[in-house]
Amino acid sequence: MARVVLVAGAAVRVLGVIAFVVLVPAMSGIPALVGRLTVAGMA
């Protein structure tokens, strides 16, 4: 039983790290993308 909990905890941690690695660049990239689209729309 303890092993299942450990494996589940490790899986959640790995998924959390992957989500963090994927989302942080996306979060920082979205304002730049919106700014670029706004500038392109004005031009």
Sequence and secondary structure as in RCSB ss.txt:
>XXXX:A:sequence
MARVVLVAGAAVRVLGVIAFVVLVPAMSGIPALVGRLTVAGMA
>XXXX:A:secstr
 HHHHHHHHHHHHHHHHHHHHHHHHHHHHHHHHHHHHHHHHH 
